[in-house]
Amino acid sequence: MSELLLQTTALTKRFGGLLVTDDVSIDVRPGEVHAIIGPNGAGKTTLINQLSGELHADSGNVVFLGKRITALPIYERARRGLLRSYQITSIFEDFTVLENTVLAAMGAKEHAFRFWKPLLGRQDLVGIAREALDITGMTARAEAPASQLAYGERRQLELAMTLAAQPKVLLLDEPMAGMSVQESAGVVELLKRLKGQYSILLIEHDMNAVFALADRITVLVYGKAMMSGTPDEIRNDPEVRAVYLGEEANV
């Protein structure tokens, strides 16, 4: 088996008497897209919050690049290359698309933002930022203020900012939420281009997108990992089909 980049062992989180993630053990392998699906309230967002460091586990462990990071704060995990897109990325409205992306690259490499230096004076970081914008199809908007971006473009910028931080594992929490059918299709095509270049843990309600993108899928139900397998194994499993009967739009 390929070396695991990210692994959880018996990860558990309670809120009072409510068990939200229950003994969850999953992993992400180099270059794969591992999707987590499940009905509303299954614990998907709590799980990704535990992985990113936004929430700490009550028990269990998170191992990243062979080292235990269970107690590390979110910024330390990000500096090591475990980055979450969409939900926590901050966009500076008055900065250009390029400036926002350079800031993201700077934040991954510097211990403090050096605002007293010209933002675009670091050619190494500008190069990284421009590459990320090119990958996400935002090069033509590089000089536009972020405040002028449409909703779909903002999501592309957020992903470009995450890529500029040069992640080793990318955590995507519902990247197509709130998008039109056309915008969602564009994101699916973008993520297809990223497959193999980045290791991705994906939470997404759009099952067509999940089956188009995922190498493996884990089904989360009432906080427990019910099953993991290939898209075909998940699609054809009778128990999984029973769980999602009539709920496909909400998984």
N, C-alpha and C positions, 0 to 999 in steps of 0.2 A: 504494500500500500504506500502511496505517496506520503511524504511527511505532512503532518497536519499543521496548518497555519494558526487556526483558532479552534479551541476545544472547550466545551463546558462539561463538567462532571457533577451530576446530582444537584444542579442549580435550583435553589428554592427561594421563594419570596412570599411573605405573608403580609397582608394589611389587616391588622387586628385578627379576627378569626377567619378571614378569607384567605385561602391558599391560592395564589395567583399563578406562580410557576411551581410545579411540583416534580422535583427530582429530574430535571431536564438535562439530558446528556446529548449534545449534538457536536458536529465539527464542520469545518470548512477546509477544503483541500486546495492546493495550488491551482489557480486558473479556472476554478469552477464557479458556477452560479448555484447556490444552495438556497432554495425558496422555503419559507415558513408560511404555511397556510393554516386557517382555522376559522371557525365562526366568531362573530363578535363576542368579546369577553373571554376568548380562549387563552389570553395571556401573551399575545404576540408582541404588543408594544412594551409590556413590562419586561419581556425577555430581551428585546433589543436595547432597552434602557439599562439593563444589567450589563450587557456586553459593552456598551459605550461608556459606562461609568456614571451615568446619570442617576442610577439606583444601585445600591450595594446589596448583594445577596445576604439572606439570613443564614444560608448554609450552602455548601458546594463550592466549586472553584471554576475560575476562568483562566485558561492558559493560552498565551499568545506568543508565537515564535519560540515555543519551548519553555517559556517562563511564566510563572504564576503572576497574574495581574489583578487578582480578585479584589484587593484593597486599594488599588491605584485610582486616583481621581481621573476625571474625564480628560484633562489636558495632558496628563502623562501618557494615557493610552493613545491619544491623538499623536503625540510626538513620536511614539513608537511605530505609528503607521496604521492604527486601528481607528478609522474615521467614519463618522456618520454624516450622511447627507440629508438635506431637505428639512429636517425637523429642527435643527439647532444652528444652522448656518445663519450668520448675521450679514446682511447686505447694507453697505453704506450708501444711502440714497443719492447723496450729492457727489459721490465718486463715480468715475466712469467704470464701464465693465472691465476694462484692462486693469485699472487701479484696484478694484475690488479683488481681482484674481491675483495680482501681485501681493496684496496684503495677505491673502490666504497662503501663498507660497512662503512669504516672510514669516508668518506665524508658525509654520511647521519647522522652520530652520533656526529662528532667532529666539533667544530667551526673553527678549522684550522688543516691542515695536520701536524702531528708531525713527521717530517722526521728525526729528530735526534734520534728517537727510532727505534729499529729494526722493519721493516715492518711486519714481521710475528711473532712478540713478543706478540701481543694481541690475546690470544687464543680464547677469546669470538668472535672477528671479524673473525678469521680464521675459526672457526666453522660455522659462518653464511655464509662465502664465500664458504666453501666446500659443504654446503647444497645446495647453489644456483648452483654450478657446477654439483652436482649430479642430480638436477632437470632438468637441461638443457642438460644432457648427455655429459658433458665436463670433468668429473673426470679423465679420462685416459689421458687427455692433460694438467692436472694441472701444471706440471713442465715445459711445453714447452714454449719457448719465444713466445710472441704474434706475432712477425714478421714472424714466421714459419707457421702460421695458414692459411688454405685455406679460400676462401671467405665465404662459408657457416659456417665454424667454427668461423670466426670472428663475424658473426651475432649471433651465439649461445653465444659467449663470451659477446657480448654487452647486450644480454638479461639476462645472468647470473649476470652481473654487476648491471643491473637495479633491479633484484630480491634481490641481496645482500643489496641494499639500503632499502629493506623492504617497498615497495610501498603499499599504500592503494587503489589507482587507478593507473592503468598502461595505458599510452597512447602509442599506437603502430601505427606508420605512415609507412604503406607499408612494413611490415616486410619481405615479400617475394620478394621484388623488386630485380631484377638481379639474382635470383636463378634459378637453373635448376629445371626440373619437380621433380626429386628425392629429391632435397634439400627442395623444397616447401612442398612436402608431409611430410617430416620430421618435418618441422616447424608446419604444421597443427596438426600433432599428438602431438607435444609438447604443443601447445596451448590448445588442447583438455584436456590434463592432468592438465593444470593450471585452467581450468574452475571450478568455484565454490570456488577455493582457493583465486583467485584474481578477482577484478573487472577491466574490460578491456574496453577501448574505442579503437576501431579498425578502421583504414582507410586502405583499401586494394582494389586493382584493380581486383584481381583474384576472380571472382564471385563464383566459385566452393568452394573456401576456405571460403568466406563470408557465404554462405548458410550452410556449414558444421559446422561453429563455432558460428554464431550469435544467441543470444536469441531474440534480437530486432535489427531492421535495420531502419535507418533514411536516406531518399533520399534527397540529397542536389542538387538543381538546380538553377543556377544563384544566388547563395548566400542565397537562401531561403530553409528552411526545408519544402519540398513538402509533405512528408508523413512519418509517423513512424508506424511500426507494426512488427508482427512476420515475419519470413522468408516466410511462406506460404502466408500471407497477401500481402507482397511486391511482391512476385513472380507472384501472380494471379491478381494483380490490373491492370486494363486495361490502366489507365493513365501512370503508371510506365512502363508498357510494351511498350507503345507508345514512351515514352521518350528514352528508351534504344534500340528501334528497330534498329538493325544494328550496335549498339555501345557496345555490351556486353563486348568486349575485353578491352574497355577503361573506364568502370565504376569503 
